[in-house]
């Protein structure tokens, strides 16, 4: 593969379920290498399993790839539409003497398997009939499968991840390439389509390594140039076992509903089986494309750690350009019923200030939406721990909040400087530190002990809402005091 011939790579999922994490990672690595090299990224839907393939799953694959930002360069290929070519290729191998007809019925095969037990192998001497007899039975309309005649010797290739891999051909059984009903077997369909699509680089999970020698034999039998191969490691859960539903969400689309940003998911997935060569972890899509290389592909199994994903999501949430993350945050806020997209657009400047303050304190868009709730809803619910920590002395707290409210109400301008000067002067007159005023005030305004800076909170809420919440807090403390007295 020279610089004059950029690689052509493909992602070829089966539409029998949603786009899972492993498939998404494979698609991403192919896409990154295509974009890094100026190559071509192709999408093929392997829908030959008619019983299990669904339109819903196909749409989920498209939606998952688009959510991740992975675009493809040519028209999508649907493998199921290529059955006639697959069949022609099988017969080409038959005509070249590289394959033979197998007239064994399903019943006969089942009896042979039962008699032989676990060590069953096809006996070529029994099924590879003399040409004249094979032709006669086929002409009589007797159904047959077509088996590839595995040659003597070894099948080897240089893998971009594992270096040289070699399989003794004696360990590969003569394998069916066309069933007796005329439908192709997986390996033939894949090779036929890859040849037709001019694929020059096959990058996939290392669970496909056992398929590769069979596919290489088919490439050679069909007279086609071999693509380059790279088999990337499988993804395991933090328990070291193959990733599955027991580890949580495995469909990429589920993570959008969990408040994960696509940029964070792409960043996280890229590091499952690949390393940039240093300790850099948080990278933009542009940086990933620029830095991606085959040298960084790793052999050991990758570990999917949900906590690491959430951490990385928090990094992207706080560091990415606001216009990149805002649509995803807005969706979470709208879905939470806090506001409409139209109302947020009408208060654009205020809304951007809110997001600027909150996004550095959240790890997911759902968490951010929860933190934003207090800025949209008319009333505040006071956290019990916050009350116990900063409102423990009810009479003193009530007096402090009333004085705070009165001082803020006298301000000529509602600015951070004016509020800070006013409240620090109040603290000095009362003989207390600023924190003795700010912490009870924070609980009155947002109900919890952690928030953006107190003056940022006052600016976001505005004068009227801030004063109203202080009035409500004083009333709450009056009621608490009355309840304690009775």
RATA-V286195 format. One record per backbone hydrogen bond with DSSP energy under -0.5 kcal/mol. NH is the residue of the N-H (numbers start at 1). CO is the residue of the C=O. E is the energy in kcal/mol with one decimal. If there is no record, write none. Layout:
nh=NH co=CO e=E
nh=NH co=CO e=E
This chain:
nh=5 co=2 e=-1.3
nh=9 co=7 e=-0.5
nh=9 co=40 e=-3.1
nh=10 co=201 e=-0.5
nh=11 co=42 e=-2.3
nh=16 co=14 e=-2.1
nh=20 co=18 e=-0.9
nh=21 co=250 e=-2.5
nh=24 co=20 e=-2.7
nh=25 co=21 e=-2.5
nh=26 co=22 e=-2.1
nh=27 co=23 e=-2.7
nh=28 co=24 e=-2.6
nh=29 co=25 e=-2.5
nh=30 co=26 e=-2.0
nh=31 co=27 e=-2.6
nh=32 co=28 e=-3.2
nh=33 co=29 e=-2.0
nh=34 co=30 e=-2.3
nh=35 co=31 e=-2.7
nh=36 co=32 e=-2.6
nh=37 co=33 e=-2.1
nh=38 co=34 e=-0.8
nh=39 co=34 e=-2.6
nh=40 co=7 e=-2.5
nh=42 co=9 e=-2.7
nh=42 co=40 e=-0.6
nh=44 co=11 e=-2.7
nh=45 co=77 e=-3.1
nh=46 co=13 e=-2.8
nh=46 co=44 e=-0.7
nh=47 co=45 e=-1.6
nh=50 co=48 e=-1.7
nh=52 co=49 e=-0.8
nh=53 co=49 e=-2.3
nh=54 co=15 e=-2.2
nh=58 co=54 e=-1.8
nh=59 co=55 e=-2.6
nh=60 co=56 e=-2.1
nh=61 co=57 e=-2.0
nh=62 co=58 e=-2.2
nh=63 co=59 e=-3.1
nh=64 co=60 e=-2.4
nh=65 co=61 e=-2.4
nh=66 co=62 e=-2.6
nh=67 co=63 e=-2.6
nh=68 co=64 e=-1.8
nh=69 co=65 e=-0.8
nh=69 co=66 e=-0.7
nh=70 co=65 e=-2.7
nh=71 co=69 e=-0.8
nh=73 co=41 e=-2.9
nh=77 co=43 e=-2.2
nh=79 co=45 e=-2.6
nh=79 co=77 e=-0.7
nh=81 co=78 e=-1.8
nh=82 co=79 e=-2.3
nh=83 co=80 e=-0.7
nh=86 co=82 e=-2.3
nh=87 co=83 e=-2.3
nh=88 co=84 e=-2.4
nh=89 co=85 e=-2.6
nh=90 co=86 e=-1.9
nh=91 co=87 e=-2.1
nh=92 co=88 e=-2.1
nh=93 co=89 e=-1.8
nh=94 co=90 e=-1.8
nh=95 co=91 e=-2.8
nh=96 co=92 e=-1.6
nh=97 co=94 e=-1.4
nh=98 co=93 e=-2.2
nh=99 co=93 e=-0.9
nh=100 co=147 e=-2.5
nh=102 co=145 e=-3.0
nh=103 co=101 e=-0.5
nh=109 co=105 e=-2.5
nh=110 co=106 e=-2.2
nh=111 co=107 e=-2.0
nh=112 co=108 e=-2.3
nh=113 co=109 e=-2.4
nh=114 co=110 e=-2.2
nh=115 co=111 e=-2.2
nh=116 co=112 e=-2.2
nh=117 co=113 e=-2.3
nh=119 co=116 e=-0.7
nh=120 co=117 e=-1.4
nh=124 co=122 e=-0.9
nh=126 co=123 e=-1.5
nh=127 co=123 e=-1.6
nh=128 co=124 e=-3.0
nh=129 co=101 e=-0.5
nh=129 co=127 e=-1.5
nh=134 co=130 e=-2.6
nh=135 co=131 e=-2.8
nh=136 co=132 e=-2.2
nh=137 co=133 e=-2.4
nh=138 co=134 e=-2.1
nh=139 co=135 e=-2.6
nh=140 co=136 e=-1.5
nh=141 co=138 e=-1.6
nh=142 co=137 e=-2.2
nh=145 co=102 e=-2.7
nh=146 co=178 e=-2.6
nh=147 co=100 e=-3.0
nh=147 co=145 e=-0.5
nh=148 co=175 e=-3.3
nh=149 co=98 e=-2.9
nh=150 co=148 e=-1.0
nh=155 co=167 e=-2.7
nh=157 co=165 e=-2.0
nh=159 co=157 e=-0.8
nh=159 co=163 e=-4.2
nh=160 co=229 e=-2.8
nh=163 co=159 e=-1.7
nh=165 co=157 e=-2.5
nh=167 co=155 e=-2.7
nh=169 co=153 e=-2.7
nh=171 co=168 e=-1.9
nh=172 co=169 e=-1.8
nh=173 co=171 e=-0.6
nh=177 co=146 e=-3.2
nh=178 co=146 e=-1.5
nh=179 co=183 e=-3.0
nh=182 co=179 e=-2.0
nh=185 co=177 e=-2.0
nh=188 co=185 e=-0.7
nh=189 co=185 e=-2.1
nh=190 co=186 e=-2.7
nh=191 co=187 e=-2.1
nh=192 co=188 e=-2.9
nh=193 co=189 e=-2.3
nh=194 co=190 e=-2.8
nh=195 co=191 e=-2.4
nh=196 co=192 e=-2.1
nh=197 co=193 e=-2.7
nh=198 co=195 e=-1.1
nh=199 co=194 e=-2.5
nh=200 co=8 e=-1.9
nh=201 co=8 e=-1.7
nh=202 co=228 e=-3.4
nh=203 co=201 e=-0.7
nh=204 co=202 e=-0.5
nh=204 co=230 e=-2.3
nh=206 co=232 e=-2.6
nh=208 co=205 e=-1.9
nh=209 co=206 e=-1.1
nh=211 co=208 e=-1.3
nh=212 co=208 e=-1.2
nh=212 co=209 e=-0.5
nh=213 co=209 e=-0.7
nh=215 co=211 e=-2.1
nh=216 co=212 e=-2.8
nh=217 co=213 e=-2.1
nh=218 co=214 e=-1.7
nh=219 co=215 e=-2.7
nh=220 co=216 e=-2.6
nh=221 co=217 e=-2.4
nh=222 co=218 e=-2.2
nh=223 co=220 e=-1.2
nh=224 co=219 e=-2.6
nh=228 co=200 e=-2.7
nh=229 co=158 e=-0.6
nh=230 co=202 e=-2.3
nh=232 co=204 e=-2.7
nh=232 co=230 e=-0.7
nh=233 co=298 e=-0.8
nh=236 co=302 e=-3.6
nh=237 co=241 e=-3.2
nh=240 co=237 e=-2.2
nh=243 co=235 e=-2.2
nh=247 co=244 e=-2.1
nh=248 co=245 e=-1.9
nh=252 co=19 e=-3.0
nh=254 co=251 e=-1.2
nh=255 co=251 e=-0.7
nh=255 co=252 e=-1.2
nh=256 co=252 e=-0.7
nh=256 co=253 e=-0.5
nh=257 co=253 e=-0.9
nh=258 co=254 e=-0.7
nh=259 co=256 e=-1.1
nh=260 co=255 e=-2.4
nh=265 co=261 e=-2.3
nh=266 co=262 e=-2.7
nh=267 co=263 e=-2.1
nh=268 co=264 e=-2.8
nh=269 co=265 e=-3.0
nh=270 co=266 e=-2.3
nh=271 co=267 e=-0.9
nh=271 co=268 e=-0.7
nh=272 co=269 e=-1.7
nh=273 co=271 e=-1.3
nh=275 co=296 e=-1.3
nh=283 co=281 e=-0.7
nh=288 co=284 e=-2.4
nh=289 co=285 e=-2.5
nh=290 co=286 e=-2.4
nh=291 co=287 e=-2.5
nh=292 co=288 e=-1.5
nh=296 co=293 e=-1.1
nh=297 co=294 e=-1.6
nh=298 co=273 e=-2.7
nh=302 co=234 e=-2.5
nh=304 co=236 e=-3.3
nh=304 co=302 e=-0.5
nh=305 co=303 e=-0.9
nh=306 co=304 e=-0.7
nh=308 co=305 e=-0.5
nh=309 co=305 e=-2.0
nh=310 co=306 e=-2.4
nh=311 co=307 e=-2.3
nh=312 co=308 e=-2.7
nh=313 co=309 e=-2.4
nh=314 co=310 e=-2.0
nh=315 co=311 e=-1.8
nh=316 co=312 e=-2.2
nh=317 co=313 e=-2.8
nh=318 co=314 e=-1.8
nh=319 co=315 e=-2.2
nh=320 co=316 e=-2.1
nh=324 co=321 e=-1.7
nh=325 co=321 e=-1.3
nh=326 co=322 e=-2.6
nh=328 co=325 e=-0.6
nh=329 co=325 e=-2.0
nh=330 co=326 e=-3.2
nh=331 co=327 e=-1.8
nh=332 co=328 e=-1.5
nh=333 co=329 e=-2.4
nh=334 co=330 e=-2.9
nh=335 co=331 e=-2.8
nh=336 co=332 e=-1.6
nh=337 co=334 e=-1.7
nh=338 co=333 e=-2.0
nh=339 co=333 e=-0.6
nh=344 co=340 e=-1.9
nh=345 co=341 e=-2.1
nh=346 co=342 e=-1.9
nh=347 co=343 e=-0.9
nh=348 co=345 e=-1.1
nh=351 co=347 e=-3.0
nh=352 co=348 e=-2.6
nh=353 co=349 e=-1.8
nh=354 co=350 e=-2.3
nh=355 co=351 e=-2.5
nh=356 co=352 e=-2.3
nh=357 co=353 e=-1.8
nh=358 co=354 e=-2.3
nh=359 co=355 e=-2.7
nh=361 co=358 e=-2.1
nh=362 co=359 e=-0.6
nh=365 co=259 e=-2.0
nh=368 co=364 e=-2.1
nh=369 co=365 e=-2.4
nh=370 co=366 e=-2.0
nh=371 co=367 e=-2.1
nh=372 co=368 e=-2.0
nh=373 co=369 e=-0.9
nh=373 co=370 e=-0.6
nh=374 co=371 e=-0.5
nh=375 co=372 e=-2.0
nh=376 co=372 e=-0.5
nh=376 co=373 e=-1.6
nh=377 co=373 e=-2.4
nh=382 co=380 e=-0.5
nh=383 co=447 e=-3.0
nh=387 co=383 e=-2.3
nh=388 co=384 e=-2.5
nh=389 co=385 e=-1.7
nh=390 co=386 e=-2.7
nh=391 co=386 e=-0.5
nh=391 co=387 e=-2.2
nh=394 co=392 e=-1.2
nh=397 co=393 e=-2.8
nh=398 co=394 e=-3.0
nh=399 co=395 e=-2.2
nh=400 co=396 e=-2.4
nh=401 co=397 e=-2.9
nh=402 co=398 e=-2.2
nh=403 co=399 e=-2.2
nh=404 co=400 e=-2.2
nh=405 co=401 e=-2.6
nh=406 co=402 e=-2.4
nh=407 co=403 e=-2.3
nh=408 co=404 e=-2.5
nh=409 co=405 e=-2.1
nh=410 co=406 e=-0.8
nh=410 co=407 e=-0.8
nh=411 co=408 e=-1.3
nh=415 co=413 e=-1.3
nh=419 co=415 e=-2.5
nh=420 co=416 e=-2.6
nh=421 co=417 e=-2.5
nh=422 co=418 e=-2.3
nh=423 co=419 e=-2.6
nh=424 co=420 e=-2.5
nh=425 co=421 e=-2.0
nh=426 co=422 e=-1.7
nh=427 co=423 e=-2.4
nh=428 co=424 e=-2.2
nh=429 co=425 e=-2.2
nh=430 co=426 e=-1.7
nh=431 co=427 e=-0.8
nh=431 co=428 e=-0.6
nh=432 co=427 e=-2.5
nh=436 co=433 e=-0.9
nh=437 co=433 e=-0.5
nh=437 co=434 e=-1.5
nh=438 co=434 e=-2.9
nh=439 co=435 e=-2.2
nh=441 co=437 e=-1.8
nh=442 co=438 e=-2.4
nh=443 co=439 e=-1.9
nh=444 co=440 e=-1.9
nh=445 co=441 e=-2.0
nh=446 co=442 e=-2.9
nh=447 co=442 e=-0.7
nh=447 co=443 e=-1.5
nh=456 co=453 e=-0.5
nh=457 co=453 e=-2.3
nh=458 co=454 e=-2.1
nh=459 co=455 e=-2.1
nh=460 co=456 e=-2.5
nh=461 co=457 e=-2.6
nh=462 co=458 e=-2.0
nh=465 co=461 e=-0.5
nh=466 co=462 e=-2.2
nh=467 co=463 e=-2.6
nh=468 co=464 e=-2.3
nh=469 co=465 e=-2.3
nh=470 co=466 e=-1.8
nh=471 co=467 e=-2.2
nh=472 co=468 e=-2.2
nh=473 co=469 e=-2.2
nh=474 co=470 e=-2.2
nh=475 co=471 e=-2.2
nh=476 co=472 e=-2.3
nh=477 co=473 e=-2.3
nh=478 co=474 e=-2.3
nh=479 co=475 e=-2.6
nh=480 co=476 e=-2.4
nh=481 co=477 e=-2.6
nh=482 co=478 e=-2.5
nh=483 co=479 e=-2.5
nh=484 co=480 e=-1.9
nh=485 co=481 e=-2.0
nh=486 co=482 e=-1.8
